[in-house]
Amino acid sequence: MDKINLQVIRESFGRVVYSHKTHEKEAEVQSKNAHCFKWLNLIVLILGSGGLLSTLITDQKCLLVIGAILTFIGLGLAVFQMSFNPEEKAYKHKQSAHQLWQVRERYTCLIADIMNQKITEEKITEKRDQLLCDLDLIYKNALPTSSKAYGMASKALKKDEEFTFSDAEINKFLPKDLWLNHE
């Protein structure tokens, strides 16, 4: 067994696991931001419009000023959303996470092949290098992630054990004939 390449591949796998989860968490952060901005903008525009409409009923200049200010703030929020587009960022992070998940699964299969000695050392090197090229392309096209998303990913992987399954949990997903440790 090629222990040196196995160790290098396992370390790369670990980095991909973190990158995948970080992009998933960044997508969640961006989706939440987009949702909050939409609601905030809607509330500000409703209040601003209400203030402006109420000046038709009453002659209070302060309502006109408040309505105008709130409408201007609503316009600013709309411009912000169009300029920074958190929805699009969320979508791009989801795409990156999906691409990283595919590479992650290929790493898992490669590790299994190495450990089962089903693959030659030359093929191991070839597959390792191809995975690194694929990762390079994904990372070049991926948006940067935040330290907040990395912290969320770290917690999800270490504490919450996301993507970690016991044999009993996996058995529940499979027909009984495919179970490990039948009992």
C-alpha atoms as one frame of an Amber mdcrd trajectory, in Angstrom:
protein
   0.000   0.000   0.000   1.237   3.505  -0.890   1.180   4.981   2.641   2.745
   8.311   1.708   0.230   9.049  -1.038  -2.551   7.785   1.202  -1.557  10.308
   3.872  -1.356  13.160   1.341  -4.740  12.206  -0.117  -6.332  11.945   3.337
  -5.091  15.443   4.217  -6.461  16.828   0.939  -9.727  15.049   1.675  -9.890
  16.745   5.087  -9.381  20.172   3.522 -12.106  19.464   0.949 -14.507  18.410
   3.722 -13.945  21.756   5.463 -14.216  23.744   2.223 -17.421  21.952   1.257
 -19.045  22.587   4.626 -17.813  26.202   4.718 -19.407  26.930   1.335 -22.638
  25.310   2.521 -22.640  27.506   5.631 -21.756  30.626   3.610 -24.729  29.877
   1.337 -26.931  29.707   4.449 -25.556  33.055   5.694 -26.099  34.729   2.320
 -29.633  33.295   1.992 -30.507  34.570   5.446 -29.066  37.998   4.601 -31.082
  38.142   1.380 -34.252  37.198   3.242 -33.664  39.801   5.953 -32.893  42.562
   3.455 -36.055  41.802   1.488 -38.223  42.007   4.593 -36.458  45.094   5.894
 -36.870  46.791   2.529 -40.554  45.853   2.377 -41.213  47.192   5.882 -39.352
  50.445   5.207 -41.231  50.964   1.924 -44.612  50.241   3.549 -43.889  52.704
   6.354 -42.586  55.295   3.919 -45.563  54.930   1.607 -47.911  55.073   4.579
 -46.274  58.287   5.744 -46.578  59.832   2.300 -50.196  58.723   1.870 -51.132
  59.987   5.310 -50.096  63.506   4.263 -53.027  63.441   1.846 -55.375  63.000
   4.810 -53.559  65.270   7.225 -51.514  68.344   6.538 -48.601  67.342   8.752
 -45.275  68.142   7.164 -43.427  65.835   9.566 -45.242  62.819   8.044 -44.186
  63.974   4.584 -40.555  64.268   5.703 -40.597  60.882   7.499 -42.280  59.226
   4.500 -39.741  60.736   2.111 -36.808  59.671   4.295 -38.141  56.104   4.651
 -38.809  55.863   0.909 -35.255  57.067   0.244 -33.908  54.428   2.665 -36.023
  51.785   0.890 -34.547  52.884  -2.429 -31.067  52.622  -0.926 -31.783  49.084
   0.299 -33.043  48.107  -3.162 -29.888  49.480  -4.788 -27.779  47.611  -2.202
 -29.590  44.348  -2.959 -29.093  44.790  -6.686 -25.436  45.759  -6.288 -24.323
  43.097  -3.816 -27.009  40.499  -4.591 -26.814  38.139  -1.598 -29.206  35.719
  -3.369 -26.758  35.261  -6.229 -23.887  34.834  -3.772 -25.873  32.156  -1.932
 -26.504  30.348  -5.215 -22.817  30.483  -6.188 -21.768  29.129  -2.786 -24.283
  26.287  -3.183 -22.751  25.503  -6.583 -19.251  25.477  -5.127 -20.405  23.250
  -2.262 -21.967  20.824  -4.734 -18.785  20.670  -6.831 -16.692  20.144  -3.703
 -19.053  17.398  -2.546 -18.451  15.565  -5.833 -14.679  15.810  -5.374 -15.069
  14.753  -1.756 -16.866  11.577  -2.832 -14.146  10.839  -5.394 -11.534  11.215
  -2.646 -13.499   8.778  -0.469 -13.536   6.201  -3.274  -9.834   6.726  -3.968
  -8.986   6.211  -0.284 -11.062   3.023  -0.270  -9.291   1.761  -3.396  -5.873
   2.486  -1.877  -6.717   0.812   1.425  -8.125  -2.237  -0.379  -5.053  -2.304
  -2.619  -7.273  -2.269  -5.714  -5.238   0.374  -7.512  -1.640   0.683  -8.717
   0.727   3.354  -7.380   0.830   4.921 -10.853  -2.985   5.136 -10.960  -3.043
   6.573  -7.419  -0.711   9.383  -8.495  -2.733   9.989 -11.665  -6.052  10.208
  -9.766  -4.518  12.359  -7.021  -3.169  14.833  -9.563  -6.489  14.939 -11.429
  -8.354  15.651  -8.193  -5.922  18.490  -7.434  -6.527  19.980 -10.909 -10.296
  19.688 -10.415 -10.019  21.373  -7.018  -7.886  24.157  -8.437 -10.586  24.939
 -11.010 -13.333  24.911  -8.369 -11.370  27.187  -6.033 -10.529  29.619  -8.862
 -14.242  30.049  -9.613 -15.506  30.008  -6.010 -16.436  33.132  -4.111 -14.483
  33.757  -0.908 -16.054  32.594   2.326 -16.226  34.400   5.645 -14.698  33.544
   8.996 -18.271  33.294  10.301 -19.059  30.524   7.793 -15.790  28.756   8.645
 -16.679  28.848  12.343 -20.138  27.478  11.586 -18.583  24.731   9.440 -16.096
  23.822  12.148 -18.877  23.512  14.714 -21.036  21.488  12.319 -18.230  19.041
  11.568 -16.657  18.727  15.015 -19.487  19.189  17.490 -22.660  18.421  15.543
 -20.935  15.645  13.553 -22.682  16.510  10.300 -21.907  13.956   7.586 -20.814
  11.432  10.179 -22.816   8.224  10.392 -22.597   5.182  12.607 -22.935   1.705
  11.075 -26.409   1.481  12.627 -27.483   4.743  10.946 -26.200   3.614   7.544
 -27.860   0.232   7.986 -31.229   1.978   8.305 -30.786   3.382   4.787 -29.974
  -0.004   3.244 -31.844  -3.287   2.721 -31.056  -5.803   5.493 -28.949  -7.934
   3.151 -26.483  -5.043   2.844 -26.186  -4.302   6.563 -22.889  -4.516   8.433
 -22.957  -6.226  11.818 -26.332  -7.969  11.255 -28.092  -8.757  14.449
